[in-house]
Amino acid sequence: MTNEDIRQMLASSENRIREKAIRVIGDQGDVDYVPDLVLLLSDSDHQIRRAAETAIEKIGAASTEVLLRCLHDSSPTVRATLLRLIGVVGSGAHWEHIVPFLQDADDQVCSAAADSLGRLHSAEAVPYLLSSFNRWSQELPRRAASALMLIGGENVINGLESALSHWNSDVRTIAAETLGKLGAKETLPSIVTLLTDWNDNVRCAAVSALAELGDYETASFLARAYSDEYYNVRQRIAQALGRIADTNSSESALLLLEDEDAGVRKNAATALGRIKNNNTARKLINALNDKDVSVRVSATQALGELNNVTAQEGLMKALKDENASVRSAALAGLEKISGDIDLEEIAQCLTDQNNDVHRAALRLLRASGWNPPESNSMVSFYLATNNWIRLMDLGEIAMPVLKNLLLSGHERLSKAAAIGIVLLGHEPVIEELSNATTDANHIVREAIADLLGAFGSPTYVPPLLILVEDQEPSVRQAALNSLVKLRDMRSLDALTIAFRENDAKINSIGSRGLVALDVSIIPQLAPALESSDTKLQERFVKLLAELPSAESREILIDFLNSDHANIRRAAAVALGKTKDEHTVTLLFSKLSRETDDGVRKAIVDAVTKPPVPECGPFLVEMLNLDNHRLLRSCVQALGELQYQPAVNALCLLLSHEEVAADAAIALGKIGDQSSFDFLVSTFNNSSNSYVRTECLRSLGNLGLGAKDILLTVLEEEEDSFKAVAIGGLQNMRESSAVDPIIHCLQGAATRSTPFDFDPLGFRFGTDLKSACIEALGSIGGPQAVNALHRELQNSDNEHICWVTAKALAKLGGEDAYKVLAENLASVNENVRRACIWGLTELNLPQAPEVVQRCLDDSSQSVRIEAIHAIGKVGDSSAGTHLLEVLDSAERDEQLAIVETLGKLTFVEAVEKLLLNLRHSDSWLRGESARALGRIGATAATKTLAVLLTDEEAAFEDRNSDYYNRWRNNTKVNIVAAESLERIGTPEALEALRKWQYVRDLLSRSYRG
């Protein structure tokens, strides 16, 4: 888009066109338009003003000088906006221009100036911000305090401490709050003096600050103020006592528990729960008679934290409270208390009308292993708790109860009963229930529709066709889903009608069903071609995309000429799924005539994602597109294709600021030496660090020709570029680079948290130390081994330990083995873990024996690493030992052992793993199911089929080390499905076929 086009669009009377021009300016980063954007900051349309602000933010630091020149605008709103923008795009050097506006006549301008100084971290502006406390303003002192908190430092703390004695009570309040947030413990004596201030708000702020700085000494100061006349201060004191949680403050909290204000009593009860002094249980029980519900809830929660007999007595009393929140809190508290509980009394809560209470009772009973006394109660309880394994154990005795529950129409139990019938596989009951398609209760009809599709019999098509015409949408959806699974041609008309209905969910099911029939359905859908309903036509186009044929392609080509942009876009996407040379030519010719940006984007995506070799010539021609987003897609596709004829055109694009980085990446993938000089020139002359980084990375891909410039970067550039240069030298395996890389390694700082993911999946990015270590591991040599040995011995950073171990494993050989084996004696457990992993990667004959010795390490995390290593190297000689220690091991070790036994396909473990499938710990169920699948244990088929309905996440305890290591593990039901697929017997595959039905039904059923 030319400058003239942008000027014309900015002058348009249509806001939509002006907004588009502003976005283009922002994307291009053109500084020349900043004055125009500043004028638009006073526009009458809010969206135009916001778009202008966003564009200036995108242009960045280059716009600062223009913004400073415009700061004296007559409009206070514009001045405030300009100050905010300077805070975003400017630097600390601009503080002198901003400080005068702290004295502006308009309050919003003063506040914006304070915010801007805070964002810029202008230490020089601290005295001016402190002086603004003397202004009569409601907002400025608070904004100034926020800015000072961002700046920080000794001067700020000293200034705020002085402000604690300011004549203005608002300033004292703000200063106390800010010092608390800054954690300025040295100001604690000054803050304590405010506890006797005449102003209520100041005293509240002092209490909050003391809570932030709190320790046992602070609690003693707060105790003296508990009788404050203002209830809000007393509420804050109670909160603070709970936050500090010092046992000596129990007496003060008990006094506040008898306060006249309900908020104070509530906070005091919460504080007592956090302090956890068992001697307070009786007082908390008395608080259960409080007339205020929030006090009773807090007292109940506090009793749950005490874990003693007296607290249990109080919680059982709270079960009879008239308020459901109190009853729910009591059940949650009983879960935490160790000792015997009257489970029969808890079971009475199963009839509670409140869902939260009902669920809490189920959780408690299930965790306690409660078994109902009668078979009817057993079935109901097992359904309510989703305990499908126990239900299967009941066998035929459960079937009459399940049938009655299904026909009861109870929203939770009807659908759960349907799952039970499927699991028991009793088809005679299904045939009997198929006659109930006219039941008055729609929940029953929906459950039956689901059931009829579960067994895959064509005899159930007629009753399903009746249910497809039901008045209730949920029943129709269930019936259509079942017809889709049956794939019977008799459902063609019903699915066609569903496709045309004005209901998005039913349309989607109809589309899936028509595709599943795998027949030519275009004649049945022909009316959609002539329809005036554009949404129906769009659905038809998307459906044709799933039916690849010559006939459907011709129809899609016709739709490319539709009058409606959405339909043209959908047709382009559909044609992109069948990319032959003819289709590519057609789409390219359409692009030159298309005016709608959305359709153009769809066409480019259709051609380029993913690209095929036939696209190459067309992509080169498309490099003259005026839209930089489309242009980027084409450049990226040429890189993916490694299309050598595009090199010259891509080199020219290195001067195009919007796509220069993508062009550099593409040239690196193509690897043509003729692009060398262009990449070097762009690296030396560009001011964009991202473009320079990608040019440097691509030079590293070109080979030895780039060695000299990469070595120069190691001496002259900043760390981020050094890391990229080292990556290039690593790709070349350039031995002369070892000494410079070691020099960089010695001077590089270690990141405290380099990356937030598993150590085994690390990547390096701009982490210089990691890049040096990886490069030494690739290049090798005695000097590299010695440097890695030193790094492993001296580093206490977990990430660096793993990176170094990986580098040594990559080097391989006896030298690397000696380094890793020697460091198994390190006092740092992170080093020992990393060395175990590295030894398994070396794959040397002596490694398994060395790793086995680590099974007796003093650190649990090291033992777990050794267990995983045994599974990785396939050392089956350790299987017997692992099986023997399984029951006595800690939880995370048990999980690691079970996983390893599966990897070793240790058949002797099958019996123990089968027992684990019934374990209450869903983690252990999940890993045992996975292990049985790896072993191929056909004896586990029946139990694994039941586990398909297990909706508990296998790894819900996010504080576990095991979770942190294997956080990508799936749910128990997914694991069970994978294991059944591995086993592969007819019974296992039949269970998998029914699984989709069970998943659909579970998503709508009650889970306890």
URRA-V474895 format. One record per backbone hydrogen bond with DSSP energy under -0.5 kcal/mol. NH is the residue of the N-H (numbers start at 0). CO is the residue of the C=O. If there is no record, write none. Layout:
# URRA-V474895
nh=<NH NH>
co=<CO CO>
This chain:
# URRA-V474895
nh=<5 6 7 8 9 10 11 14 17 18 19 20 21 22 23 24 25 26 27 28 29 30 32 33 36 37 38 39 40 40 41 42 45 48 49 50 51 52 53 54 55 56 57 58 59 61 62 63 66 67 68 69 70 72 75 78 79 80 81 82 83 84 85 86 87 88 89 93 94 96 97 97 98 99 100 101 102 103 109 110 111 112 113 114 115 116 117 118 119 120 121 122 124 125 128 129 130 131 132 133 134 136 142 143 144 145 146 147 148 149 150 151 156 157 158 159 160 161 162 163 163 164 165 168 171 172 173 174 175 176 177 178 179 180 181 182 182 183 184 186 187 190 191 192 193 194 195 196 202 203 204 205 206 207 208 209 210 211 212 213 218 219 220 221 222 223 223 224 224 225 227 230 232 233 234 235 236 237 238 239 240 241 242 243 244 248 249 252 253 254 255 256 257 258 264 265 266 267 268 269 270 271 272 273 274 275 276 277 279 280 283 284 285 286 287 287 288 289 295 296 297 298 299 300 301 302 303 304 304 305 305 306 311 312 313 314 315 316 317 318 319 320 326 327 328 329 330 331 332 333 334 335 335 336 342 345 346 347 348 349 350 351 357 358 359 360 361 362 363 364 365 366 367 368 368 369 377 378 379 380 381 382 383 384 385 386 387 390 391 392 393 393 394 394 396 397 398 399 401 402 403 404 405 406 407 407 408 408 409 413 414 415 416 417 418 419 420 421 422 423 424 425 426 428 429 430 431 432 433 434 435 436 438 441 444 445 446 447 448 449 450 451 452 452 453 453 454 459 460 463 464 465 466 467 468 469 472 474 475 476 477 478 479 480 481 482 483 484 485 486 487 490 491 494 495 496 497 498 499 500 500 502 506 507 508 509 510 511 512 513 514 515 516 517 517 518 520 524 525 525 527 528 529 529 530 533 536 537 538 539 540 541 542 543 544 545 545 546 552 553 554 555 556 557 558 559 559 560 561 564 567 568 569 570 571 572 573 574 575 576 576 577 579 583 584 585 586 587 588 589 590 591 592 593 599 600 601 602 603 604 605 606 607 608 608 609 610 614 615 618 619 620 621 622 623 624 627 630 631 632 633 634 635 636 637 638 639 640 641 641 642 643 645 646 649 650 651 652 653 653 654 655 656 658 659 662 663 664 665 666 667 668 669 670 671 674 675 678 679 680 681 682 683 684 685 688 691 692 693 694 695 696 697 698 699 700 701 701 702 705 706 709 710 711 712 713 714 714 715 716 720 721 722 723 724 725 726 727 728 729 730 731 732 732 733 734 736 737 740 741 742 743 744 745 746 747 747 756 760 761 766 767 768 770 771 772 773 774 775 776 777 778 779 784 785 786 787 788 789 790 791 792 793 794 797 800 801 802 803 804 805 806 807 808 809 810 811 815 816 817 818 819 820 821 822 823 824 825 828 831 832 833 834 835 836 837 838 839 840 841 842 843 846 847 849 850 851 852 853 854 855 856 862 863 864 865 866 867 868 869 870 871 872 873 874 875 877 878 881 882 883 884 885 885 888 888 893 894 895 896 897 898 899 900 901 902 903 904 905 906 908 909 912 913 914 915 916 916 917 918 921 924 925 926 927 928 929 930 931 932 933 934 935 936 937 939 940 943 944 945 946 947 947 948 949 950 955 957 959 963 964 965 968 971 972 974 975 976 977 978 979 980 981 982 983 988 989 990 991 992 993 994 995 997 998 999 1000 1001 1002 1003 1004 1004 1007>
co=<1 2 3 4 5 6 8 12 13 14 15 16 17 18 19 20 21 22 23 24 24 28 29 30 32 33 34 35 36 37 38 39 43 44 45 46 47 48 49 50 51 52 53 54 55 58 59 60 62 63 64 65 67 69 73 74 75 76 77 78 79 80 81 82 83 84 85 90 91 93 93 94 94 95 97 98 99 100 105 106 107 108 109 110 111 112 113 114 115 117 116 120 121 122 124 125 126 127 129 130 131 134 138 139 140 141 142 143 144 145 146 147 152 153 154 155 156 157 158 159 160 161 162 166 167 168 169 170 171 172 173 174 175 176 177 178 179 178 182 183 184 186 187 188 190 191 192 193 198 199 200 201 202 203 204 205 206 207 208 210 214 215 216 217 218 219 220 220 221 222 224 228 229 229 230 231 232 233 234 235 236 237 238 239 240 245 246 248 249 250 251 252 254 255 260 261 262 263 264 265 266 267 268 269 270 271 271 275 276 277 279 280 281 282 283 284 285 286 291 292 293 294 295 296 297 298 299 300 301 301 302 302 307 308 309 310 311 312 313 314 316 317 322 323 324 325 326 327 328 329 330 331 332 332 340 341 342 343 345 346 347 348 353 354 355 356 357 358 359 360 361 362 363 364 365 364 373 374 375 376 377 378 379 380 382 381 385 386 387 388 389 390 390 391 393 394 395 395 397 398 399 400 401 402 403 404 404 405 404 409 410 411 412 413 414 415 416 417 418 419 420 420 424 425 425 426 427 428 429 431 432 433 435 439 440 441 442 443 444 445 446 447 448 449 449 450 450 456 457 459 460 461 462 463 465 466 470 471 471 472 473 474 475 476 477 478 479 480 481 482 482 487 488 490 491 492 493 494 495 496 497 500 502 503 504 505 506 507 508 509 510 511 512 513 514 513 518 520 521 522 524 525 525 526 526 531 532 533 534 535 536 537 538 539 540 541 542 543 548 549 550 551 552 553 554 555 556 557 558 562 563 564 565 566 567 568 569 570 571 572 573 574 577 579 580 581 582 583 584 585 586 587 589 589 595 596 597 598 599 600 601 602 603 604 609 607 607 611 612 614 615 616 617 619 620 621 625 626 627 628 629 630 631 632 633 634 635 636 637 638 637 641 642 643 645 646 647 648 649 650 651 652 654 655 655 658 659 660 661 662 663 664 665 666 666 671 672 674 675 676 677 678 679 680 681 686 687 688 689 690 691 692 693 694 695 696 697 698 699 702 703 705 706 707 708 709 710 711 711 712 717 717 718 719 720 721 722 723 724 725 726 727 728 729 728 732 733 734 736 737 738 739 740 741 742 743 744 754 757 758 763 765 748 766 767 768 769 770 771 772 773 774 775 780 781 782 783 784 785 786 787 788 789 790 795 796 797 798 799 800 801 802 803 804 805 806 807 811 812 813 814 815 816 817 818 820 821 822 826 827 828 829 830 831 832 833 834 835 836 837 838 838 843 843 845 846 847 848 850 851 852 853 858 859 860 861 862 863 864 865 866 867 868 869 869 873 874 875 877 878 879 880 881 882 884 885 889 890 891 892 893 894 895 896 897 898 899 901 900 904 905 906 908 909 910 911 912 913 914 915 919 920 921 922 923 924 925 926 927 928 929 930 931 931 935 936 937 939 940 941 942 943 944 945 946 948 952 955 956 959 960 961 965 951 949 970 971 972 973 974 975 976 977 978 979 984 985 986 987 988 989 990 991 993 994 995 996 997 998 1000 1000 1001 383>
